[in-house]
Amino acid sequence: MSVPGAHLVEHGVVGKDHVFEVPVKGIKTPDDMQIWEKSEAYSEYFGFILALNEAVQGKAVNSEYPASQAVLNTVVMLDTFDQWLTEIPPTDQPQRFGNKSFRLWHARLLERSAEELKKVLSEDLHKSVPELSQYLCEGFGNATRIDYGTGHEMAFVMFLCCLFKIGAYRADDKVAAVNKVFTRYMEFIRRLQLAYRMEPAGSHGVWSLDDYQFVPFVWGSAQLIGHHRIEPRHFVDPGVVEAHSKNYLFLSSIEFISKVKIGPFAEHSNQLWNVSAVPSWARVNAGLIRMYKAEVLLKFPVIQHVMFGSLFTLKPAPTGPMYKGACLVPPGPPQLPK
């Protein structure tokens, strides 16, 4: 069965004469959400989430998979961002959230992002930098509020999708995009959140999966589909988490939550506790995809910050086979629970 959005990762969809644009926000009022839900950007973004979700099913971080030079270059770029954090340590200040040194780190990101992105891309793709750098910089939080949330995570995923759309990433980089690049991003973003005490952006507290992230639970549950030993009920076992967190995004997310929150898991992470009762990872994955759509992609407070340019547009999505159903269900089995 073809995967909605898979065309985005099978080949670069923009030609050599493509005119890139600096993206800007386009959803200004709650009424505009109807435009977003029917747009190419919505179909392509959700299709991209599903395509990579299918690609990593049953594939741990330490499994074998191809990785292009652009993928490896992206990891080096993230390593550089991490080094900047070491060079710009948090300021000694009393407040619980929002260390002001984050603004210095973020200012460096804005100043040098274009230069760093050019190191990732081949020279013929450098003209895409003004557009891609907007998604990249947005993917690490807000410097004014010193916060981070699922909208920033979404910006980074859009950045990854753009790399496929311009042909920088190859069709067989789908697994590497999750297991190498996104995994490195998650390692760094957690360090950033802790070091600068970033406030959760729009957190739902215990009623959401996590104060900051959502996508690692989706792709992470896909990695565990078909695992012969680890079942959903096992992720509340600290021993299982410690033994396998480096190889599965879902378990590394649980490990992080357990380190930063105190008290019984069932109290500080009620939604995740409920997930542990689901009988299979396939059903967990399908349910999380449905929840991601409802709690992130259809929420105005998140989508009002999304930027649109030449690669993600608000033009109405075509209704041909590559888009049909992309906004409704994930590809193939498992189907979303009723």
Secondary structure, 3 states (H helix, E strand, C coil): CCCCCCHHHHCCCCCCCCCCCCCEECCCCHHHHHHHHCEHHHHHHHHHHHHHHHHCCCCCCCCCCCCCHHHHHHHHHHHHHHHHHHHCCCCCCCCCCCCCHHHHHHHHHHHHHHHHHHHHCCHHHHHHHHHHHHHHHHCCCECCCCEECHHHHHHHHHHHHHHHHCCCCCHHHHHHHHHHHHHHHHHHHHHHHHHCCCEECCCCHHHCCCCCCCHHHHHHHHHCCCCCCCCHHHHHCHHHHHHHCCCCHHHHHHHHHHHHCCCCHHHHCHHHHHHCCCCCHHHHHHHHHHHHHHHHHCCHHHHCCCEECCCCCCCECCCCCCCCCCCCCCCCCCCCCC
